[in-house]
Amino acid sequence: MPSLEFLVASGIGVTTACGIYLLLRGRTFPVVLGLTVLGYAVNVFIFTMGRLWSGVPPILETGARVFADPLPQALVLTAIVIGFATTGFVIELALRARHEQGNDHVDGTPPDGAGEKGP
């Protein structure tokens, strides 16, 4: 029977692999999606570095010997907000590049040369 730590680590690994795979695609939307998925994997990784506690208070109470660390929770909350803003900015850049270049390939040239704008 796998432990909870093994399942969480496997989930983070699979999510990271999916994000990297999407980052290596040739079109802008999968790249943006890959950045978002990779950001989620990093957020879960940071969150689990504060240990997986169950049924313990997030702050130190009088007499409590075990408490959850609130710092990873604050870091992940901040990272979610920054990631959302960054995703919106990258989507706007991708839409602008699509409008200016006439295609949505990350290097600006499709593999078959179709869809290119003339001079």
C-alpha positions in Angstrom: 0.0 0.0 0.0 1.6 3.3 -1.1 2.0 6.0 1.5 0.5 9.5 1.2 4.0 11.0 0.6 4.6 8.7 -2.3 1.3 9.5 -3.9 1.8 13.3 -3.5 5.4 13.0 -4.9 4.1 11.0 -7.8 1.4 13.5 -8.5 3.8 16.4 -8.4 6.1 14.4 -10.8 3.4 13.7 -13.3 2.1 17.3 -13.2 5.7 18.6 -13.8 6.2 16.2 -16.7 2.9 17.3 -18.3 3.9 20.9 -17.9 7.3 20.4 -19.4 5.8 18.4 -22.3 3.3 21.2 -23.0 6.1 23.8 -22.8 8.0 22.0 -25.6 5.0 22.2 -28.1 5.2 24.5 -31.1 2.1 26.6 -30.6 1.4 29.3 -28.1 -1.6 28.0 -26.3 0.0 24.7 -25.2 3.0 26.7 -24.0 0.8 29.0 -21.9 -1.0 25.9 -20.6 2.3 24.3 -19.8 3.5 27.3 -17.9 0.3 27.2 -15.9 0.5 23.5 -15.1 4.1 23.8 -14.2 3.2 26.7 -11.8 0.6 24.5 -10.2 3.2 21.7 -9.7 5.6 24.2 -8.0 2.8 25.4 -5.8 1.9 21.9 -4.6 5.6 21.2 -4.1 6.0 24.3 -1.9 2.8 23.5 0.0 4.0 19.9 0.7 7.4 21.2 1.9 5.5 22.4 5.0 4.7 18.8 5.8 1.4 17.1 5.4 -0.3 17.6 8.8 -3.8 16.5 9.6 -5.9 17.9 12.4 -3.3 20.3 13.9 -3.7 24.0 14.3 -2.0 26.3 11.8 -0.6 28.5 14.6 1.0 27.8 17.9 -1.6 27.5 20.7 -0.9 27.3 24.4 0.0 23.7 25.2 0.1 22.5 21.6 3.3 20.7 20.8 2.6 20.1 17.1 1.4 22.8 14.7 1.3 23.3 11.0 3.7 25.8 9.4 1.7 28.7 8.0 4.6 30.0 5.8 4.2 27.6 2.9 0.5 28.4 2.8 1.2 32.1 2.6 3.8 31.5 -0.1 1.5 29.4 -2.2 -1.3 32.0 -1.9 1.0 34.7 -3.1 2.3 32.5 -5.9 -1.3 31.8 -7.1 -2.0 35.5 -7.4 1.2 36.2 -9.2 0.7 33.2 -11.4 -2.7 34.3 -12.4 -1.4 37.8 -13.4 1.5 36.3 -15.3 -0.8 33.9 -17.2 -3.0 36.8 -18.2 0.0 38.8 -19.4 1.4 35.8 -21.4 -2.0 35.2 -23.0 -2.1 38.8 -24.1 1.4 38.5 -25.5 0.4 35.4 -27.4 -2.7 37.0 -28.8 -0.6 40.0 -29.9 2.0 37.8 -31.6 -0.8 35.9 -33.4 -2.3 39.2 -34.7 1.1 40.6 -35.8 2.6 37.4 -37.3 -0.5 35.7 -38.7 0.1 32.4 -37.0 0.4 31.0 -33.5 3.7 29.2 -33.6 6.2 30.2 -30.9 9.0 31.0 -33.4 6.7 32.8 -35.8 7.1 30.4 -38.7 4.8 27.4 -39.2 6.5 24.1 -40.2 5.1 24.0 -43.8 5.4 27.7 -44.5 1.6 28.2 -44.8 -0.1 31.1 -43.3 2.8 33.6 -43.7 2.1 37.2 -44.2 3.7 38.9 -47.2 5.8 42.0 -47.1 
